[in-house]
């Protein structure tokens, strides 16, 4: 299972996603989430750490983060 870190700007719809693999993936993603939350002062920016079998599953189960990408592709 992989871990994913999502940084999402609610105002702009901009999203960044990073994948973590390996035994300590979940821990690394969570630590990075905490680090980013401390450094980001914008209340419109959300930082989320998730565990999933694939990026495709994350994009389905948390589709609201990727709506802008879908609109841009259309």
N, C-alpha and C positions, 0 to 999 in steps of 0.2 A: 504494500500500500504506500502511496506517495502522499506528501503533504503539499499544500498550496498556500501561498500568501497572496492575498488580493488587496490592492490599494485602490480605492474607488472614490472619485470625486463626484458627489451627488449633484453639484451645481453644473459641472461641465459634462458629466457622463464619461470622463476619461478613466480608463482602467489599466492597471498594470498587474500582471500575474507572474509569479515566480514559483517554480516547482522545486521541491526538496525530495531527494531520494536517499535510501539507506536506512540503517538501523536507528539513527538519531534524527530522522527527518522531521518527525512531529515536534520534537524538542527544539530543533533548530528553527523551524517555522514559527513556533510560539515565541521563542526568544527574540527573533527578528520583529515579530509583531509588537512586542512590548517596547523594543528599542525605537521603532518607528512611531508608536503612539506617544512616546515621550517627546519626540522631536517635531512632530507635526502639530501646529497650533490652529490650523484651519478646521473649524467645526463641521465643515462640509466634506471632510475627508474621512473615510471609513477604512480601517485596517482589519482584515479578517484572516485567520488561519484556519484551514480546513484539511481534513484527511479524506482521501478518495482513491478509488481504484484507477481513475483516469481524469485527464483534463476534460474530456468529452462529458463525463458525468458531472463534473463541477459546473460546466457551462449549461447543463440541463437543470440541475438542482438549484443553481443560484443564478438563473438567467437574467435577473434584473440588473446584475452588474455588467452584462454584456449587451444590453439593448441598443446602446449607441453603435457598437460595432456592427450589429445586425442591420441597423438603419443605414449606416455608411456603406455597407456592402450592397444594399438594394438599389 
